[in-house]
Amino acid sequence: MYIWNIKALKKSLKEKPISEKESLKYLIVYIFIFSVFVADPPIYENLWQVVSYIVWGLGGVIGALYLYTKNNGKNGKHFLQRYFSIGWVINVRLTVLIYLPVIIIEYLIKSVIFGDLAEFYTWHTIILGLGFYIFLYWRIGYHISEVAENYSKELNH
């Protein structure tokens, strides 16, 4: 299972699809992360939190459709294997390099300026989060398309 090395993962995926057993590892990680951090019932303290959950839900659906097209759509192969493995590595990298530092800075700014963190949850927060979401799907799509393109070339030769 790859955690950080996207080049090695892409090389491996270009050579052959990962096994079902290996795919299961990525699926388990996604389910665990989703269950622990995302699936907790939200507490709506203001309208912007409701809007954000709707935006994230729609963003996830649109992002998945985008990634499907980057994998050559209905003619693509091994979409879920590529999605889970590449998505995992990109999420780990972005969490360490971008999300955690931004969350810490944002928390400090919110708590110092606003005191009550819920008051800061406005359209600014949604726009910032949406920017991260777009960047995440763009990066995953970039890597999926590279693997899909290479795989298609090999099949045609």
N, C-alpha and C positions, 0 to 999 in steps of 0.2 A: 504494500500500500504506500503510495506516495503522499507526502504531507507538504513538501515545499518545492521540490524540483520539477518544475513544469516542463523543462526541456527533456528530461529523462522520461517523464510520463508520455509526452507527445511522441517521442522516439519509439517507446514501447507500443503505443496505440497504432502508430503507423506500420509497425512490423506485423502486428496481429491484434485482434480484439482481446481484451482482458477476459479471463475465465469467469464463469458464473460465480465461483467461490470468491474471486477477487471483487467482483461487482457487489456481492453481498456485503463485504466489508464497508464499502462506500455507502451503501444503502443504510446499514446499521448506524453509521456515524450521522448521516442526515436525519434519520428518525430520532436518534438520541438528542441531537442539537435542537431539532424542532420541538420535541416533547418537553425538554427542559426550559428552553429560552423563549419559544414563540407561542406554544399552544396554551400557555397559561391564560385563563379568561381575562380579557382586558378590563381595566377600571377606567371608565370615562369620566374625567374630571372637567373636560370642556369639549366644545364642539370640534376643535381642531384635532383632538385625539380620535374622534369618530371618523373624521375626514381622512386622517392618516391611515387608519386600518383599511378603509375602502381603497385608497390610493395604492397601498402596498399589495393588497389582494389583486387588484387589476394589473398592477405592475408585474406581479409574479406570473400571471397568465400571459400577458403580452410578451414578457421576457422569455417564457418557455416557447411560445410560438416563434419568436425571433430566432432562438437557438435552434429550433427544429429546421427553420429555413437555412441557417448557416451550415447545417449538417446535410444539405441537399434535399430537404423536404421529404416527399414521399419516396424519392429515389435514394435517400440516404440509408446508411447502414449503422447499426450499433449505437443509436442515438442515446439511449439511457446509460449505457456504459461510458460513453464519452461525457455526457452531461454530469453524471455523478462523480466520476474521477477527476475530470478537469475542473468542474465546479468546486469540488472540495479543496483542491490545491489553490485555486484562485481565491476562494473565501478565506483560507488560512493566511495567505500572503496579505490580502487587503486588511484583514482584521489586525494583524500585527503591525503593518506599516502605516495604515490610514485610520481605520475605525477606532481602535483603542486610543491612540493619541487625540483624535478629534473628540471622542466621547469624554475623555478626561478634561480637555480644555473647555468643552461646552459645559460640562458639569460645574467646573470652577467658575466660569463666567455667570452661569445661571444662578448659582447659589450666592455669589457675592453681590451681583446686581439686583436679582429679583427676590432672593431669600426663599420664596416658595417656588419650587421647580415647575409646578403645574402651570403657573402664570406665563411662563416663557413658551409653552407649547403652542405655537402659532403657525401661520403659513410659512414663516422663515424656516422653521424646523422641517416642515414637509418638503420645501424646495431643496434644502440641503440633503435630506434623506433621499429624495428622488434623484438628485445628482449622483449620489453614491450608487443607487440602484442601477441607473443607466450605465455608469462606469463599470460596475460589476458585470452586467450582462454583455456589454460591449467586449470586455476582456475575455470572458468565457467564450463568446461567439467567435472572436478572433482565433482562439486556439482550436476550437472545434472545427472551424472552416479549414484550418491548415491540415488537420488530421484527415478530414473528409476529402479534401482535394488530393492529398497524397494517396489515399486509399483508392480513390476513383482512378487515378493515373495508373496505379499498379494493376487494377482489374482490366484496364483497356489495353495493356501491353501483353 
